[in-house]
């Protein structure tokens, strides 16, 4: 505090705002809202920390953005479509299923039944889903890091599962189309 400066005591409303927003929004935004300097805020955080409250001013900037199609936070986007990779794979899967239904309509009823009994039941073991982290005793910064890390793991898991399903569906469609072609239909 500079010599001759008026001491401005913290109000309970200012402390409550600091506790609610520390680590969730950038320090400069807190400083602007409270009309206090950065050093004043740092000193108040230090005194709150001494009383045993886990508080930090570290703010996490997210590396993900929201997909316009599914509305989930994603990190991988298609260059042509502008939607996330999961939505792209889902659209490809839908197209493959439409192609498969067109091929199935060209098959005879007997071949269709044989296909349904043998080919359609092939599957592989699913990939294990990532576990949600326990964020009970974490600071807001640590929670944001853990939540985004989990979201990225889920995104990678969804991409892996959809890619496996899509490749299997494409192979089944190719085999069915080959059978239809060999039948001369």
ChimeraX commands (.cxc) that place a marker at each C-alpha (Angstrom):
marker #1 position 0.00,0.00,0.00 radius 0.5
marker #1 position 1.47,3.34,-0.96 radius 0.5
marker #1 position 2.01,6.08,1.61 radius 0.5
marker #1 position -1.06,8.23,2.18 radius 0.5
marker #1 position -3.42,5.87,0.32 radius 0.5
marker #1 position -6.86,5.24,1.76 radius 0.5
marker #1 position -7.32,1.69,2.98 radius 0.5
marker #1 position -10.34,0.06,1.38 radius 0.5
marker #1 position -11.68,-2.81,3.52 radius 0.5
marker #1 position -13.20,-5.88,1.86 radius 0.5
marker #1 position -16.96,-6.29,2.15 radius 0.5
marker #1 position -18.62,-9.68,2.60 radius 0.5
marker #1 position -20.18,-9.32,-0.87 radius 0.5
marker #1 position -16.72,-8.79,-2.41 radius 0.5
marker #1 position -15.34,-11.81,-0.55 radius 0.5
marker #1 position -18.29,-13.92,-1.69 radius 0.5
marker #1 position -17.74,-12.83,-5.30 radius 0.5
marker #1 position -14.04,-13.66,-5.03 radius 0.5
marker #1 position -14.77,-17.11,-3.57 radius 0.5
marker #1 position -17.39,-17.83,-6.24 radius 0.5
marker #1 position -15.31,-16.71,-9.23 radius 0.5
marker #1 position -11.65,-17.33,-8.30 radius 0.5
marker #1 position -10.22,-19.90,-10.69 radius 0.5
marker #1 position -13.33,-19.86,-12.86 radius 0.5
marker #1 position -12.80,-16.55,-14.65 radius 0.5
marker #1 position -9.55,-14.69,-15.41 radius 0.5
marker #1 position -8.02,-12.55,-12.66 radius 0.5
marker #1 position -8.32,-9.35,-14.72 radius 0.5
marker #1 position -12.12,-9.84,-14.95 radius 0.5
marker #1 position -12.34,-10.26,-11.16 radius 0.5
marker #1 position -10.19,-7.16,-10.73 radius 0.5
marker #1 position -12.42,-5.12,-13.07 radius 0.5
marker #1 position -15.62,-6.26,-11.39 radius 0.5
marker #1 position -14.39,-5.57,-7.85 radius 0.5
marker #1 position -12.55,-2.39,-8.90 radius 0.5
marker #1 position -9.48,-3.55,-7.01 radius 0.5
marker #1 position -5.86,-4.01,-8.01 radius 0.5
marker #1 position -4.27,-7.36,-8.74 radius 0.5
marker #1 position -2.05,-7.20,-5.63 radius 0.5
marker #1 position -5.05,-6.49,-3.39 radius 0.5
marker #1 position -6.81,-9.55,-4.78 radius 0.5
marker #1 position -3.69,-11.70,-4.35 radius 0.5
marker #1 position -3.35,-10.62,-0.71 radius 0.5
marker #1 position -7.01,-11.41,-0.02 radius 0.5
marker #1 position -6.67,-14.85,-1.64 radius 0.5
marker #1 position -3.58,-15.52,0.51 radius 0.5
marker #1 position -5.48,-14.58,3.68 radius 0.5
marker #1 position -8.44,-16.77,2.68 radius 0.5
marker #1 position -6.05,-19.64,1.98 radius 0.5
marker #1 position -4.53,-19.24,5.47 radius 0.5
marker #1 position -7.98,-19.72,6.98 radius 0.5
marker #1 position -8.13,-23.18,5.32 radius 0.5
marker #1 position -10.29,-22.46,2.26 radius 0.5
marker #1 position -8.86,-24.06,-0.95 radius 0.5
marker #1 position -8.81,-21.09,-3.33 radius 0.5
marker #1 position -6.67,-20.28,-6.34 radius 0.5
marker #1 position -6.58,-17.57,-8.97 radius 0.5
marker #1 position -5.32,-19.92,-11.68 radius 0.5
marker #1 position -7.79,-19.91,-14.53 radius 0.5
marker #1 position -7.91,-22.74,-17.06 radius 0.5
marker #1 position -8.46,-21.87,-20.72 radius 0.5
marker #1 position -10.27,-24.72,-22.45 radius 0.5
marker #1 position -8.82,-26.28,-25.59 radius 0.5
marker #1 position -12.15,-27.61,-26.82 radius 0.5
marker #1 position -15.04,-25.91,-28.55 radius 0.5
marker #1 position -18.70,-26.81,-28.91 radius 0.5
marker #1 position -19.75,-28.78,-32.00 radius 0.5
marker #1 position -22.60,-27.01,-33.84 radius 0.5
marker #1 position -24.33,-30.33,-34.56 radius 0.5
marker #1 position -24.22,-32.33,-31.32 radius 0.5
marker #1 position -23.54,-29.51,-28.85 radius 0.5
marker #1 position -20.73,-31.31,-27.02 radius 0.5
marker #1 position -17.25,-29.98,-26.27 radius 0.5
marker #1 position -14.92,-31.50,-28.86 radius 0.5
marker #1 position -11.33,-31.05,-30.00 radius 0.5
marker #1 position -11.35,-32.75,-33.40 radius 0.5
marker #1 position -13.30,-31.22,-36.27 radius 0.5
marker #1 position -13.66,-32.09,-39.93 radius 0.5
marker #1 position -12.10,-29.62,-42.35 radius 0.5
marker #1 position -14.90,-29.81,-44.92 radius 0.5
marker #1 position -17.95,-30.18,-42.73 radius 0.5
marker #1 position -17.16,-28.02,-39.70 radius 0.5
marker #1 position -18.68,-30.61,-37.34 radius 0.5
marker #1 position -16.83,-32.84,-34.89 radius 0.5
marker #1 position -15.27,-36.13,-35.92 radius 0.5
marker #1 position -17.88,-38.11,-33.95 radius 0.5
marker #1 position -20.72,-36.46,-35.92 radius 0.5
marker #1 position -18.85,-37.12,-39.20 radius 0.5
marker #1 position -18.45,-40.81,-38.36 radius 0.5
marker #1 position -22.11,-41.04,-37.35 radius 0.5
marker #1 position -23.13,-39.57,-40.72 radius 0.5
marker #1 position -20.86,-42.05,-42.54 radius 0.5
marker #1 position -22.39,-44.89,-40.51 radius 0.5
marker #1 position -25.89,-43.76,-41.48 radius 0.5
marker #1 position -24.88,-43.65,-45.18 radius 0.5
marker #1 position -23.39,-47.14,-44.91 radius 0.5
marker #1 position -26.60,-48.47,-43.31 radius 0.5
marker #1 position -28.64,-46.92,-46.14 radius 0.5
marker #1 position -26.36,-48.55,-48.72 radius 0.5
marker #1 position -26.71,-51.88,-46.90 radius 0.5
marker #1 position -30.50,-51.68,-46.92 radius 0.5
marker #1 position -30.42,-50.98,-50.68 radius 0.5
marker #1 position -28.21,-54.05,-51.21 radius 0.5
marker #1 position -30.47,-56.17,-48.97 radius 0.5
marker #1 position -33.52,-55.23,-51.04 radius 0.5
marker #1 position -31.80,-56.59,-54.14 radius 0.5
marker #1 position -31.19,-59.99,-52.46 radius 0.5
marker #1 position -33.61,-62.88,-52.63 radius 0.5
marker #1 position -35.51,-63.68,-49.46 radius 0.5
marker #1 position -33.51,-66.87,-48.92 radius 0.5
marker #1 position -30.15,-65.07,-49.27 radius 0.5
marker #1 position -31.39,-62.29,-47.01 radius 0.5
marker #1 position -32.30,-64.80,-44.29 radius 0.5
marker #1 position -28.95,-66.57,-44.63 radius 0.5
marker #1 position -27.18,-63.22,-44.39 radius 0.5
marker #1 position -29.16,-62.23,-41.30 radius 0.5
marker #1 position -28.31,-65.53,-39.57 radius 0.5
marker #1 position -24.60,-65.55,-40.34 radius 0.5
marker #1 position -23.11,-62.25,-41.43 radius 0.5
marker #1 position -25.05,-59.73,-39.35 radius 0.5
marker #1 position -24.19,-61.30,-35.98 radius 0.5
marker #1 position -20.45,-60.86,-36.28 radius 0.5
marker #1 position -19.12,-58.39,-33.76 radius 0.5
marker #1 position -16.02,-57.63,-31.75 radius 0.5
marker #1 position -15.55,-56.82,-28.09 radius 0.5
marker #1 position -16.23,-53.15,-27.32 radius 0.5
marker #1 position -13.50,-50.83,-26.11 radius 0.5
marker #1 position -13.59,-50.11,-22.35 radius 0.5
marker #1 position -15.20,-46.74,-21.51 radius 0.5
marker #1 position -12.94,-44.29,-19.61 radius 0.5
marker #1 position -13.77,-43.74,-15.94 radius 0.5
marker #1 position -15.02,-40.34,-14.75 radius 0.5
marker #1 position -12.49,-38.68,-12.42 radius 0.5
marker #1 position -13.36,-37.92,-8.77 radius 0.5
marker #1 position -13.26,-34.12,-8.45 radius 0.5
marker #1 position -14.56,-33.83,-4.88 radius 0.5
marker #1 position -11.48,-32.28,-3.27 radius 0.5
marker #1 position -10.09,-30.34,-6.22 radius 0.5
marker #1 position -9.74,-26.63,-6.82 radius 0.5
marker #1 position -11.81,-25.17,-9.68 radius 0.5
marker #1 position -8.66,-25.11,-11.85 radius 0.5
marker #1 position -7.94,-28.78,-11.16 radius 0.5
marker #1 position -11.59,-29.66,-11.78 radius 0.5
marker #1 position -11.55,-27.89,-15.15 radius 0.5
marker #1 position -8.36,-29.69,-16.17 radius 0.5
marker #1 position -9.75,-33.08,-15.05 radius 0.5
marker #1 position -13.14,-32.53,-16.71 radius 0.5
marker #1 position -11.61,-31.48,-20.02 radius 0.5
marker #1 position -9.17,-34.38,-19.91 radius 0.5
marker #1 position -12.09,-36.75,-19.34 radius 0.5
marker #1 position -14.06,-35.14,-22.20 radius 0.5
marker #1 position -11.07,-35.68,-24.53 radius 0.5
marker #1 position -10.78,-39.32,-23.41 radius 0.5
marker #1 position -14.51,-39.86,-24.06 radius 0.5
marker #1 position -14.17,-38.23,-27.48 radius 0.5
marker #1 position -11.25,-40.52,-28.37 radius 0.5
marker #1 position -13.22,-43.53,-27.09 radius 0.5
marker #1 position -16.32,-42.59,-29.13 radius 0.5
marker #1 position -14.19,-42.10,-32.26 radius 0.5
marker #1 position -12.55,-45.49,-31.72 radius 0.5
marker #1 position -15.88,-47.28,-31.22 radius 0.5
marker #1 position -17.54,-45.59,-34.20 radius 0.5
marker #1 position -14.52,-46.24,-36.45 radius 0.5
marker #1 position -14.61,-49.96,-35.60 radius 0.5
marker #1 position -18.37,-50.17,-36.20 radius 0.5
marker #1 position -18.09,-48.22,-39.45 radius 0.5
marker #1 position -15.31,-50.40,-40.85 radius 0.5
marker #1 position -17.20,-53.57,-39.93 radius 0.5
marker #1 position -20.40,-52.23,-41.54 radius 0.5
marker #1 position -18.49,-51.24,-44.68 radius 0.5
marker #1 position -16.98,-54.72,-44.95 radius 0.5
marker #1 position -20.39,-56.36,-44.50 radius 0.5
marker #1 position -21.86,-54.07,-47.16 radius 0.5
marker #1 position -19.02,-54.89,-49.56 radius 0.5
marker #1 position -19.49,-58.64,-49.01 radius 0.5
marker #1 position -23.24,-58.39,-49.50 radius 0.5
marker #1 position -22.80,-56.28,-52.66 radius 0.5
marker #1 position -20.29,-58.82,-53.98 radius 0.5
marker #1 position -22.80,-61.63,-53.36 radius 0.5
marker #1 position -25.58,-59.71,-55.14 radius 0.5
marker #1 position -23.24,-59.00,-58.05 radius 0.5
marker #1 position -22.21,-62.67,-58.32 radius 0.5
marker #1 position -25.91,-63.67,-58.35 radius 0.5
marker #1 position -26.43,-61.37,-61.32 radius 0.5
marker #1 position -29.30,-59.45,-59.71 radius 0.5
marker link #1:1,2 radius 0.2
marker link #1:2,3 radius 0.2
marker link #1:3,4 radius 0.2
marker link #1:4,5 radius 0.2
marker link #1:5,6 radius 0.2
marker link #1:6,7 radius 0.2
marker link #1:7,8 radius 0.2
marker link #1:8,9 radius 0.2
marker link #1:9,10 radius 0.2
marker link #1:10,11 radius 0.2
marker link #1:11,12 radius 0.2
marker link #1:12,13 radius 0.2
marker link #1:13,14 radius 0.2
marker link #1:14,15 radius 0.2
marker link #1:15,16 radius 0.2
marker link #1:16,17 radius 0.2
marker link #1:17,18 radius 0.2
marker link #1:18,19 radius 0.2
marker link #1:19,20 radius 0.2
marker link #1:20,21 radius 0.2
marker link #1:21,22 radius 0.2
marker link #1:22,23 radius 0.2
marker link #1:23,24 radius 0.2
marker link #1:24,25 radius 0.2
marker link #1:25,26 radius 0.2
marker link #1:26,27 radius 0.2
marker link #1:27,28 radius 0.2
marker link #1:28,29 radius 0.2
marker link #1:29,30 radius 0.2
marker link #1:30,31 radius 0.2
marker link #1:31,32 radius 0.2
marker link #1:32,33 radius 0.2
marker link #1:33,34 radius 0.2
marker link #1:34,35 radius 0.2
marker link #1:35,36 radius 0.2
marker link #1:36,37 radius 0.2
marker link #1:37,38 radius 0.2
marker link #1:38,39 radius 0.2
marker link #1:39,40 radius 0.2
marker link #1:40,41 radius 0.2
marker link #1:41,42 radius 0.2
marker link #1:42,43 radius 0.2
marker link #1:43,44 radius 0.2
marker link #1:44,45 radius 0.2
marker link #1:45,46 radius 0.2
marker link #1:46,47 radius 0.2
marker link #1:47,48 radius 0.2
marker link #1:48,49 radius 0.2
marker link #1:49,50 radius 0.2
marker link #1:50,51 radius 0.2
marker link #1:51,52 radius 0.2
marker link #1:52,53 radius 0.2
marker link #1:53,54 radius 0.2
marker link #1:54,55 radius 0.2
marker link #1:55,56 radius 0.2
marker link #1:56,57 radius 0.2
marker link #1:57,58 radius 0.2
marker link #1:58,59 radius 0.2
marker link #1:59,60 radius 0.2
marker link #1:60,61 radius 0.2
marker link #1:61,62 radius 0.2
marker link #1:62,63 radius 0.2
marker link #1:63,64 radius 0.2
marker link #1:64,65 radius 0.2
marker link #1:65,66 radius 0.2
marker link #1:66,67 radius 0.2
marker link #1:67,68 radius 0.2
marker link #1:68,69 radius 0.2
marker link #1:69,70 radius 0.2
marker link #1:70,71 radius 0.2
marker link #1:71,72 radius 0.2
marker link #1:72,73 radius 0.2
marker link #1:73,74 radius 0.2
marker link #1:74,75 radius 0.2
marker link #1:75,76 radius 0.2
marker link #1:76,77 radius 0.2
marker link #1:77,78 radius 0.2
marker link #1:78,79 radius 0.2
marker link #1:79,80 radius 0.2
marker link #1:80,81 radius 0.2
marker link #1:81,82 radius 0.2
marker link #1:82,83 radius 0.2
marker link #1:83,84 radius 0.2
marker link #1:84,85 radius 0.2
marker link #1:85,86 radius 0.2
marker link #1:86,87 radius 0.2
marker link #1:87,88 radius 0.2
marker link #1:88,89 radius 0.2
marker link #1:89,90 radius 0.2
marker link #1:90,91 radius 0.2
marker link #1:91,92 radius 0.2
marker link #1:92,93 radius 0.2
marker link #1:93,94 radius 0.2
marker link #1:94,95 radius 0.2
marker link #1:95,96 radius 0.2
marker link #1:96,97 radius 0.2
marker link #1:97,98 radius 0.2
marker link #1:98,99 radius 0.2
marker link #1:99,100 radius 0.2
marker link #1:100,101 radius 0.2
marker link #1:101,102 radius 0.2
marker link #1:102,103 radius 0.2
marker link #1:103,104 radius 0.2
marker link #1:104,105 radius 0.2
marker link #1:105,106 radius 0.2
marker link #1:106,107 radius 0.2
marker link #1:107,108 radius 0.2
marker link #1:108,109 radius 0.2
marker link #1:109,110 radius 0.2
marker link #1:110,111 radius 0.2
marker link #1:111,112 radius 0.2
marker link #1:112,113 radius 0.2
marker link #1:113,114 radius 0.2
marker link #1:114,115 radius 0.2
marker link #1:115,116 radius 0.2
marker link #1:116,117 radius 0.2
marker link #1:117,118 radius 0.2
marker link #1:118,119 radius 0.2
marker link #1:119,120 radius 0.2
marker link #1:120,121 radius 0.2
marker link #1:121,122 radius 0.2
marker link #1:122,123 radius 0.2
marker link #1:123,124 radius 0.2
marker link #1:124,125 radius 0.2
marker link #1:125,126 radius 0.2
marker link #1:126,127 radius 0.2
marker link #1:127,128 radius 0.2
marker link #1:128,129 radius 0.2
marker link #1:129,130 radius 0.2
marker link #1:130,131 radius 0.2
marker link #1:131,132 radius 0.2
marker link #1:132,133 radius 0.2
marker link #1:133,134 radius 0.2
marker link #1:134,135 radius 0.2
marker link #1:135,136 radius 0.2
marker link #1:136,137 radius 0.2
marker link #1:137,138 radius 0.2
marker link #1:138,139 radius 0.2
marker link #1:139,140 radius 0.2
marker link #1:140,141 radius 0.2
marker link #1:141,142 radius 0.2
marker link #1:142,143 radius 0.2
marker link #1:143,144 radius 0.2
marker link #1:144,145 radius 0.2
marker link #1:145,146 radius 0.2
marker link #1:146,147 radius 0.2
marker link #1:147,148 radius 0.2
marker link #1:148,149 radius 0.2
marker link #1:149,150 radius 0.2
marker link #1:150,151 radius 0.2
marker link #1:151,152 radius 0.2
marker link #1:152,153 radius 0.2
marker link #1:153,154 radius 0.2
marker link #1:154,155 radius 0.2
marker link #1:155,156 radius 0.2
marker link #1:156,157 radius 0.2
marker link #1:157,158 radius 0.2
marker link #1:158,159 radius 0.2
marker link #1:159,160 radius 0.2
marker link #1:160,161 radius 0.2
marker link #1:161,162 radius 0.2
marker link #1:162,163 radius 0.2
marker link #1:163,164 radius 0.2
marker link #1:164,165 radius 0.2
marker link #1:165,166 radius 0.2
marker link #1:166,167 radius 0.2
marker link #1:167,168 radius 0.2
marker link #1:168,169 radius 0.2
marker link #1:169,170 radius 0.2
marker link #1:170,171 radius 0.2
marker link #1:171,172 radius 0.2
marker link #1:172,173 radius 0.2
marker link #1:173,174 radius 0.2
marker link #1:174,175 radius 0.2
marker link #1:175,176 radius 0.2
marker link #1:176,177 radius 0.2
marker link #1:177,178 radius 0.2
marker link #1:178,179 radius 0.2
marker link #1:179,180 radius 0.2
marker link #1:180,181 radius 0.2
marker link #1:181,182 radius 0.2
marker link #1:182,183 radius 0.2
marker link #1:183,184 radius 0.2
marker link #1:184,185 radius 0.2
view
